[in-house]
């Protein structure tokens, strides 16, 4: 985990998520700004998610289980 300049808020993470996927996550340090980018590697290949400042998914790119 990488913390913001306040030393408390997590702004980046590289590791395994709850589904066992390897992931890299960047997020805003603001409590009200929900911008976030996630890249992960899963059984099918990988995926990319981008969320706006409201926390809504604005971009999703993934490899499906059919290749």
LUMRONU-569340 format. One line per field, with one value per atom (N, C-alpha, C, O): atom name; residue in three letters; z, x, y; residue number from 1. Coordinates in steps of 0.05 Angstrom, whole numbers, plus 5000, padded with zeros to 4 digits. Example, Ala and Ser with C-alpha at 12.3 -4.5 7.8 and 13.67 -1.06 7.14 Angstrom:
2
kolgu = N_CA_C_O_N_CA_C_O
bavo = ALA_ALA_ALA_ALA_SER_SER_SER_SER
w = 5156_5156_5156_5169_5142_5143_5157_5161
u = 5264_5246_5264_5285_5257_5273_5258_5268
v = 4886_4910_4934_4934_4955_4979_5001_5023
romar = 1_1_1_1_2_2_2_2
//
This chain:
67
kolgu = N_CA_C_O_N_CA_C_O_N_CA_C_O_N_CA_C_O_N_CA_C_O_N_CA_C_O_N_CA_C_O_N_CA_C_O_N_CA_C_O_N_CA_C_O_N_CA_C_O_N_CA_C_O_N_CA_C_O_N_CA_C_O_N_CA_C_O_N_CA_C_O_N_CA_C_O_N_CA_C_O_N_CA_C_O_N_CA_C_O_N_CA_C_O_N_CA_C_O_N_CA_C_O_N_CA_C_O_N_CA_C_O_N_CA_C_O_N_CA_C_O_N_CA_C_O_N_CA_C_O_N_CA_C_O_N_CA_C_O_N_CA_C_O_N_CA_C_O_N_CA_C_O_N_CA_C_O_N_CA_C_O_N_CA_C_O_N_CA_C_O_N_CA_C_O_N_CA_C_O_N_CA_C_O_N_CA_C_O_N_CA_C_O_N_CA_C_O_N_CA_C_O_N_CA_C_O_N_CA_C_O_N_CA_C_O_N_CA_C_O_N_CA_C_O_N_CA_C_O_N_CA_C_O_N_CA_C_O_N_CA_C_O_N_CA_C_O_N_CA_C_O_N_CA_C_O_N_CA_C_O_N_CA_C_O_N_CA_C_O_N_CA_C_O_N_CA_C_O_N_CA_C_O_N_CA_C_O_N_CA_C_O_N_CA_C_O_N_CA_C_O
bavo = UNK_UNK_UNK_UNK_UNK_UNK_UNK_UNK_UNK_UNK_UNK_UNK_UNK_UNK_UNK_UNK_UNK_UNK_UNK_UNK_UNK_UNK_UNK_UNK_UNK_UNK_UNK_UNK_UNK_UNK_UNK_UNK_UNK_UNK_UNK_UNK_UNK_UNK_UNK_UNK_UNK_UNK_UNK_UNK_UNK_UNK_UNK_UNK_UNK_UNK_UNK_UNK_UNK_UNK_UNK_UNK_UNK_UNK_UNK_UNK_UNK_UNK_UNK_UNK_UNK_UNK_UNK_UNK_UNK_UNK_UNK_UNK_UNK_UNK_UNK_UNK_UNK_UNK_UNK_UNK_UNK_UNK_UNK_UNK_UNK_UNK_UNK_UNK_UNK_UNK_UNK_UNK_UNK_UNK_UNK_UNK_UNK_UNK_UNK_UNK_UNK_UNK_UNK_UNK_UNK_UNK_UNK_UNK_UNK_UNK_UNK_UNK_UNK_UNK_UNK_UNK_UNK_UNK_UNK_UNK_UNK_UNK_UNK_UNK_UNK_UNK_UNK_UNK_UNK_UNK_UNK_UNK_UNK_UNK_UNK_UNK_UNK_UNK_UNK_UNK_UNK_UNK_UNK_UNK_UNK_UNK_UNK_UNK_UNK_UNK_UNK_UNK_UNK_UNK_UNK_UNK_UNK_UNK_UNK_UNK_UNK_UNK_UNK_UNK_UNK_UNK_UNK_UNK_UNK_UNK_UNK_UNK_UNK_UNK_UNK_UNK_UNK_UNK_UNK_UNK_UNK_UNK_UNK_UNK_UNK_UNK_UNK_UNK_UNK_UNK_UNK_UNK_UNK_UNK_UNK_UNK_UNK_UNK_UNK_UNK_UNK_UNK_UNK_UNK_UNK_UNK_UNK_UNK_UNK_UNK_UNK_UNK_UNK_UNK_UNK_UNK_UNK_UNK_UNK_UNK_UNK_UNK_UNK_UNK_UNK_UNK_UNK_UNK_UNK_UNK_UNK_UNK_UNK_UNK_UNK_UNK_UNK_UNK_UNK_UNK_UNK_UNK_UNK_UNK_UNK_UNK_UNK_UNK_UNK_UNK_UNK_UNK_UNK_UNK_UNK_UNK_UNK_UNK_UNK_UNK_UNK_UNK_UNK_UNK_UNK_UNK_UNK_UNK
w = 5000_5000_5000_5012_4986_4986_4997_4990_5016_5030_5018_5008_5020_5011_5030_5049_5024_5039_5069_5085_5075_5103_5119_5144_5105_5118_5127_5140_5122_5132_5109_5111_5089_5068_5047_5036_5041_5020_4992_4986_4976_4949_4927_4904_4934_4914_4928_4952_4913_4924_4901_4879_4907_4889_4905_4924_4896_4911_4900_4877_4917_4909_4921_4944_4905_4914_4926_4927_4934_4947_4929_4938_4902_4883_4875_4858_4888_4882_4857_4848_4846_4823_4831_4852_4816_4820_4810_4788_4826_4818_4826_4845_4810_4816_4817_4798_4839_4843_4851_4869_4838_4845_4852_4838_4873_4881_4893_4903_4891_4902_4933_4945_4944_4973_4987_5011_4971_4982_4990_4977_5013_5022_5004_5003_4992_4975_4945_4931_4937_4909_4905_4917_4890_4888_4863_4855_4850_4826_4832_4853_4813_4818_4792_4773_4790_4767_4778_4797_4766_4774_4750_4730_4751_4730_4745_4766_4733_4746_4726_4702_4735_4719_4732_4756_4715_4725_4707_4690_4712_4697_4667_4651_4658_4630_4616_4592_4631_4620_4637_4650_4636_4652_4648_4631_4663_4660_4669_4684_4661_4668_4676_4661_4699_4708_4714_4725_4707_4713_4725_4713_4748_4761_4762_4765_4760_4761_4790_4808_4793_4820_4837_4862_4825_4839_4846_4859_4836_4841_4820_4824_4798_4777_4757_4750_4748_4728_4701_4690_4691_4665_4643_4619_4650_4629_4641_4664_4625_4634_4609_4589_4610_4588_4600_4621_4588_4599_4578_4556_4584_4568_4580_4604_4564_4574_4574_4564_4586_4588_4561_4560_4540_4514_4497_4473_4509_4495_4481_4468
u = 5017_5000_5018_5039_5008_5022_5002_4979_5012_4995_4999_5021_4979_4981_4998_5010_5001_5018_5010_5026_4986_4977_4987_4985_4998_5009_4988_4995_4962_4941_4923_4914_4918_4899_4913_4934_4902_4913_4907_4883_4927_4923_4931_4923_4945_4953_4956_4964_4951_4953_4962_4952_4981_4989_4989_5004_4972_4970_4947_4939_4937_4916_4890_4888_4868_4842_4827_4838_4802_4786_4780_4773_4782_4778_4804_4803_4826_4851_4865_4884_4855_4867_4889_4887_4910_4931_4920_4909_4923_4912_4930_4945_4926_4939_4917_4901_4915_4893_4904_4921_4894_4901_4874_4854_4874_4849_4855_4877_4835_4838_4840_4829_4855_4858_4835_4831_4819_4795_4774_4769_4760_4738_4713_4697_4710_4687_4691_4672_4716_4723_4729_4748_4712_4714_4729_4726_4745_4759_4778_4791_4779_4794_4800_4784_4823_4831_4841_4856_4831_4839_4847_4832_4870_4879_4884_4896_4873_4877_4882_4875_4894_4899_4882_4884_4866_4849_4853_4870_4836_4838_4835_4846_4820_4814_4834_4835_4851_4871_4874_4894_4854_4856_4833_4816_4833_4812_4822_4842_4808_4813_4787_4767_4786_4762_4770_4791_4753_4757_4731_4710_4733_4710_4712_4735_4690_4690_4689_4690_4688_4689_4665_4665_4643_4620_4621_4603_4642_4645_4631_4629_4622_4608_4628_4647_4623_4641_4637_4615_4659_4658_4672_4668_4689_4703_4709_4718_4704_4709_4718_4703_4742_4753_4762_4776_4754_4761_4762_4750_4776_4776_4756_4757_4737_4717_4727_4748_4711_4719_4718_4727_4708_4708_4732_4734_4751_4775_4771_4790
v = 4976_5000_5025_5025_5045_5071_5091_5092_5108_5127_5155_5161_5172_5200_5216_5205_5242_5259_5262_5272_5254_5255_5231_5230_5211_5187_5168_5147_5173_5156_5145_5122_5161_5154_5137_5145_5114_5096_5108_5113_5112_5123_5103_5107_5082_5062_5035_5034_5014_4987_4969_4970_4951_4930_4904_4901_4886_4861_4844_4847_4826_4808_4817_4825_4817_4825_4801_4779_4805_4784_4760_4739_4764_4743_4728_4710_4735_4722_4733_4722_4756_4768_4787_4801_4788_4808_4835_4836_4856_4882_4905_4904_4927_4952_4973_4975_4988_5007_5034_5036_5055_5083_5096_5093_5111_5125_5152_5158_5170_5197_5195_5177_5213_5213_5227_5226_5241_5256_5236_5216_5242_5225_5229_5210_5252_5257_5252_5247_5253_5248_5218_5208_5204_5175_5166_5143_5184_5175_5152_5152_5133_5109_5095_5095_5082_5066_5039_5038_5018_4991_4975_4973_4962_4944_4917_4916_4895_4870_4848_4850_4826_4803_4780_4775_4767_4746_4721_4720_4701_4676_4680_4664_4700_4704_4722_4724_4736_4754_4779_4782_4796_4820_4839_4834_4861_4881_4908_4911_4929_4957_4970_4968_4983_4997_5026_5031_5045_5073_5084_5081_5097_5109_5139_5150_5153_5182_5192_5176_5219_5230_5223_5226_5213_5204_5173_5163_5160_5131_5114_5090_5127_5112_5102_5116_5077_5065_5079_5080_5090_5105_5090_5096_5071_5055_5028_5025_5007_4979_4964_4962_4954_4938_4912_4911_4889_4863_4842_4845_4821_4797_4778_4773_4768_4750_4721_4715_4704_4676_4661_4638_4674_4661_4670_4664_4686_4695_4720_4730
romar = 1_1_1_1_2_2_2_2_3_3_3_3_4_4_4_4_5_5_5_5_6_6_6_6_7_7_7_7_8_8_8_8_9_9_9_9_10_10_10_10_11_11_11_11_12_12_12_12_13_13_13_13_14_14_14_14_15_15_15_15_16_16_16_16_17_17_17_17_18_18_18_18_19_19_19_19_20_20_20_20_21_21_21_21_22_22_22_22_23_23_23_23_24_24_24_24_25_25_25_25_26_26_26_26_27_27_27_27_28_28_28_28_29_29_29_29_30_30_30_30_31_31_31_31_32_32_32_32_33_33_33_33_34_34_34_34_35_35_35_35_36_36_36_36_37_37_37_37_38_38_38_38_39_39_39_39_40_40_40_40_41_41_41_41_42_42_42_42_43_43_43_43_44_44_44_44_45_45_45_45_46_46_46_46_47_47_47_47_48_48_48_48_49_49_49_49_50_50_50_50_51_51_51_51_52_52_52_52_53_53_53_53_54_54_54_54_55_55_55_55_56_56_56_56_57_57_57_57_58_58_58_58_59_59_59_59_60_60_60_60_61_61_61_61_62_62_62_62_63_63_63_63_64_64_64_64_65_65_65_65_66_66_66_66_67_67_67_67
//
